[in-house]
């Protein structure tokens, strides 16, 4: 009895298989799609069940990382508070020292960008023209600099253009300070006719402790250039006038031969 049922079932499966194989290809593909759609939710449920432990582990790991980052940020916040306290104390001490010796408190520089529109072709007088004038608030003797350092001052002002005189011209003298232990102060004067990157630093004391590579900045004396503007570096030095004072050569930070944009410094 059971054998007959098995034979019958086997024969039915064979007939159904033959019937499916004899169907046209288009009908066969549709039938496969329909059967697959019946089992697709079961496959998705199985994949979700397999990915669930991985997702849970990632969530736990991310939370752990967030806790570590929170602790790190808390420590950095404490360090920044300590630094702020130290900076505030230093500023108070600095202001007290400035008040004690009569120094004025430094204020942020007010700068205005200008384009160089004309240069002296012979470079004899070391001058240039910029596209700012009196209508832009310019006046004579305002300092002019680039991102590298001081380059000169405004010498004459028109309505829309102004002329600047560059460092190294005999008419552009700058009181400068050497960044060394003795803070030697001299006067920047004329430069050589061939190399506009070198200028002379004169009237230094006979005992000036000058070395190659020492920084040179504005001293703030003279009332035109504020203190602390970078100028260049010491190249070499020698005593002149039978040792009465010292002269040095300074290599300028700014390239005077390639000026395109400059900054005018307002008080």
URBELWO-V644758 format. One line per field, one symbol per residue. psi: psi as a letter, one per 30 degrees, with the letter a starting at -180 (. if undefined). A space follows every 10 residues. Layout:
psi = ???
//
This chain:
psi = eeeeeeeeee eeeeeeeeee fflleeeeee eeeeeefefe eeeeeeeeee feeeeeeeee eeeeeeeeee eeeeeeeeee eeeeeeeeee eeeeeeeeee ggkkkklkkj kkklkkfklj efgefillkl hkaefgglll gkkklaffak falkelkaef llkkklkfkf gikkklkkil ffhkkakkbl llfejgfklk jlhllfgkik lkfkkklkff kfgeklkgkk eakkelllkl hhgelkklkk jkekjffhke klkkjk.
//
